Amino acid sequence: MTTLTISLLIAFFVFASSIKLLGWQRFIFDTQLAFFHKYGLNRSFMFLVGLVELTGALLLASYLLSPVHHLLLWAGAGLLGMTSFGALFFHFRFDGWKDAVPAMITLALSLIAIM
């Protein structure tokens, strides 16, 4: 169960961070950038969030390769959990709850991975 949860987090956040960092999927990139602008944040902040997401995903991938180092699990899931919590804050403050659903799921998965 934990391996599946961690794998889902890695897949989601590698995908999400790659769009924030590289902008390779134009529609999703423009949608996410519009959210950031709505929150009063710029492209640089979006890039920073992408770096944090990618770092968390890489820490979790490192944990799967070497599961004896639990600090990798805690750091990776912690970073992704904090990122998800931040996304929840902004979605609940500026958007509707429907926009917050992916962040709810990734926060729950991050907590499950740590337990």
One Martini backbone bead per residue (centre of mass of N, CA, C, O) as a GRO file, in nm:
protein
  115
    1MET     BB    1   0.059   0.062  -0.022
    2THR     BB    2   0.295   0.259   0.010
    3THR     BB    3   0.417   0.222  -0.271
    4LEU     BB    4   0.168   0.320  -0.423
    5THR     BB    5   0.144   0.599  -0.295
    6ILE     BB    6   0.426   0.698  -0.374
    7SER     BB    7   0.394   0.653  -0.680
    8LEU     BB    8   0.161   0.853  -0.718
    9LEU     BB    9   0.313   1.103  -0.620
   10ILE     BB   10   0.539   1.096  -0.822
   11ALA     BB   11   0.374   1.110  -1.081
   12PHE     BB   12   0.217   1.369  -1.025
   13PHE     BB   13   0.470   1.565  -0.953
   14VAL     BB   14   0.628   1.530  -1.212
   15PHE     BB   15   0.411   1.635  -1.394
   16ALA     BB   16   0.346   1.909  -1.255
   17SER     BB   17   0.641   2.021  -1.249
   18SER     BB   18   0.700   2.010  -1.554
   19ILE     BB   19   0.497   2.229  -1.625
   20LYS     BB   20   0.607   2.457  -1.440
   21LEU     BB   21   0.902   2.449  -1.562
   22LEU     BB   22   0.841   2.399  -1.898
   23GLY     BB   23   0.552   2.425  -2.040
   24TRP     BB   24   0.465   2.171  -2.237
   25GLN     BB   25   0.157   2.207  -2.144
   26ARG     BB   26  -0.025   2.467  -2.233
   27PHE     BB   27  -0.305   2.448  -2.100
   28ILE     BB   28  -0.213   2.385  -1.809
   29PHE     BB   29  -0.017   2.617  -1.777
   30ASP     BB   30  -0.223   2.849  -1.820
   31THR     BB   31  -0.410   2.767  -1.589
   32GLN     BB   32  -0.200   2.784  -1.358
   33LEU     BB   33  -0.110   3.077  -1.410
   34ALA     BB   34  -0.388   3.199  -1.357
   35PHE     BB   35  -0.397   3.121  -1.064
   36PHE     BB   36  -0.145   3.273  -0.971
   37HIS     BB   37  -0.245   3.553  -1.058
   38LYS     BB   38  -0.500   3.549  -0.877
   39TYR     BB   39  -0.298   3.531  -0.611
   40GLY     BB   40  -0.043   3.732  -0.680
   41LEU     BB   41   0.141   3.552  -0.861
   42ASN     BB   42   0.415   3.451  -1.038
   43ARG     BB   43   0.618   3.268  -1.243
   44SER     BB   44   0.846   3.234  -1.034
   45PHE     BB   45   0.670   3.096  -0.819
   46MET     BB   46   0.587   2.859  -0.995
   47PHE     BB   47   0.873   2.751  -1.032
   48LEU     BB   48   0.929   2.703  -0.731
   49VAL     BB   49   0.705   2.498  -0.689
   50GLY     BB   50   0.819   2.297  -0.895
   51LEU     BB   51   1.082   2.243  -0.740
   52VAL     BB   52   0.951   2.131  -0.484
   53GLU     BB   53   0.799   1.900  -0.620
   54LEU     BB   54   1.045   1.759  -0.744
   55THR     BB   55   1.200   1.713  -0.483
   56GLY     BB   56   0.986   1.537  -0.345
   57ALA     BB   57   0.978   1.315  -0.563
   58LEU     BB   58   1.283   1.241  -0.547
   59LEU     BB   59   1.283   1.155  -0.252
   60LEU     BB   60   1.079   0.925  -0.290
   61ALA     BB   61   1.242   0.769  -0.501
   62SER     BB   62   1.485   0.723  -0.314
   63TYR     BB   63   1.330   0.558  -0.107
   64LEU     BB   64   1.253   0.321  -0.295
   65LEU     BB   65   1.563   0.247  -0.338
   66SER     BB   66   1.606   0.327  -0.004
   67PRO     BB   67   1.412   0.220   0.267
   68VAL     BB   68   1.613   0.287   0.518
   69HIS     BB   69   1.566   0.603   0.455
   70HIS     BB   70   1.325   0.781   0.620
   71LEU     BB   71   1.397   1.077   0.559
   72LEU     BB   72   1.307   1.073   0.264
   73LEU     BB   73   1.010   1.032   0.321
   74TRP     BB   74   0.958   1.274   0.508
   75ALA     BB   75   1.062   1.496   0.318
   76GLY     BB   76   0.891   1.437   0.067
   77ALA     BB   77   0.606   1.428   0.199
   78GLY     BB   78   0.634   1.702   0.336
   79LEU     BB   79   0.663   1.879   0.086
   80LEU     BB   80   0.398   1.783  -0.052
   81GLY     BB   81   0.211   1.855   0.183
   82MET     BB   82   0.276   2.159   0.194
   83THR     BB   83   0.195   2.217  -0.095
   84SER     BB   84  -0.098   2.122  -0.065
   85PHE     BB   85  -0.173   2.316   0.163
   86GLY     BB   86  -0.120   2.573   0.001
   87ALA     BB   87  -0.327   2.512  -0.219
   88LEU     BB   88  -0.570   2.508  -0.033
   89PHE     BB   89  -0.559   2.794   0.064
   90PHE     BB   90  -0.594   2.931  -0.217
   91HIS     BB   91  -0.851   2.787  -0.312
   92PHE     BB   92  -1.035   2.869  -0.066
   93ARG     BB   93  -0.987   3.181  -0.100
   94PHE     BB   94  -1.034   3.208  -0.443
   95ASP     BB   95  -1.201   2.947  -0.474
   96GLY     BB   96  -1.329   2.649  -0.504
   97TRP     BB   97  -1.345   2.325  -0.393
   98LYS     BB   98  -1.298   2.185  -0.671
   99ASP     BB   99  -0.999   2.298  -0.705
  100ALA     BB  100  -0.900   2.131  -0.430
  101VAL     BB  101  -0.903   1.821  -0.477
  102PRO     BB  102  -0.610   1.747  -0.556
  103ALA     BB  103  -0.489   1.855  -0.286
  104MET     BB  104  -0.643   1.663  -0.101
  105ILE     BB  105  -0.527   1.402  -0.215
  106THR     BB  106  -0.218   1.467  -0.178
  107LEU     BB  107  -0.234   1.507   0.124
  108ALA     BB  108  -0.339   1.229   0.197
  109LEU     BB  109  -0.107   1.069   0.066
  110SER     BB  110   0.120   1.194   0.236
  111LEU     BB  111   0.012   1.092   0.509
  112ILE     BB  112   0.006   0.791   0.438
  113ALA     BB  113   0.312   0.761   0.375
  114ILE     BB  114   0.407   0.828   0.671
  115MET     BB  115   0.236   0.594   0.831
   0.00000   0.00000   0.00000
